């Protein structure tokens, strides 16, 4: 069946236009019905980031779940990985995160996790989606069987302790000056506190959410503020999370950006040295740089590529028995510790290597030279990809790049945008190839 609501990362859209109270209530009812498995009293945990619309969606979801007999545990603002962790530890039947991740505050979304803390499969999402179009009045609970709702106030402390325990007890961050940028999002309390408890001197930015400033000029999608703060404070490292804290980027002591590819290379190398790699390789997406693939090959590790989306990375990790994977954008999945991307846990792994090596971050986190990679977004509908001039342009571009380069054409899963990425050893050639495809897309849409 076609997917009207679910995209690559749950349901996402403009708050109060796409993500309405009516839709949220129906999602609560549909998900609650699908996850009623057995005779026990069912329950769900619901977390959110700091968007103004989170209140509206939260209460609508609570009503939806309660109306089909599901008890609700309300977590308040917590990172997405905290919801996944708490769904398991609190023995819930499912978990819900209200967030649009790195999008601006006007958007919001609903992410669902199963009782094992993993994002739902396409098949389970299809079950929920099918119910969204139905009249569910016959499936509502009897008056005596309605769900109850309870707010929990200690979940942030639980998550902090969980994150700290992903490091050996003898690892301390003493002596490190760290700038943490929480994007005015879900981790604004837990991330600075966790780093401070581990002994670091912590300087925080993006930790004053007001409902409408999430991801605004801060966070992993806008690292300029972090770079400037690292230089100002003469810090050893900067850490940038996104709105729901499931992704991370690093800034070195010079204010230079370190992306997810370098972070995956660092963790994979360290875990290989420590004998922690479950398989001789990692999983990443088609967006990861060829430089990463060549570096890993040089140390005897493979790079398995999957479609864009951390859910696809995780699916391949589980199928192949890998315990390191992620995306260039900073979704790092370390399955020994987490069931989804966790920006804080990934950052702690980087910090532990920095402490182990006793070298500057610019050295520790620079393991390979990335090949020139050009990414441009063209705001057109994906149907233009089927037009003959566009097909011809793409074929010609791939021929020009040859076997030593890559061209990736990817429609966005959440908006009417086509992403054109080219990669190769010759930057001028890559730019020319990408521009030629973008021009063809614009021309076909005119």
Secondary structure, DSSP 8 states (H G I E B T S, - for coil): ---SSEETTEEEEEBTTTB-HHHHHHHHHHHHHHT--SSS--EEEEEE-S-TTHHHHHHHHHHHHHHTT-EEEEEEE--HHHHHHHHHHTT-SEEEEE--TTS-TTEEEEEEEETTS-B--HHHHHHHHHHHTS--GGGS--GGG---EEE-S-HHHHHHHHHHTTS-TT---TT-EEEEE-TTSTTTTHHHHHHHHTT-EEEEES----SS-TTSS-STT-THHHHHHHHHHT-SEEEEE-TTSS-EEEE-TTS-EE-HHHHHHHHHHHHHHHT--SSSEEEEETTS-HHHHHHHHHTT-EEEEE-SSHHHHHHHHHHHT-SEEE-TTS-EEETTT-SS--HHHHHHHHHHHHHHHTS-HHHHT--S---EEEEEEE-S-GGGGGSHHHHHHHHHHHHHH-TT-EEEEEE-SSSS-EEEEEEES-HHHHHHHHHHHHHHHHHHH-
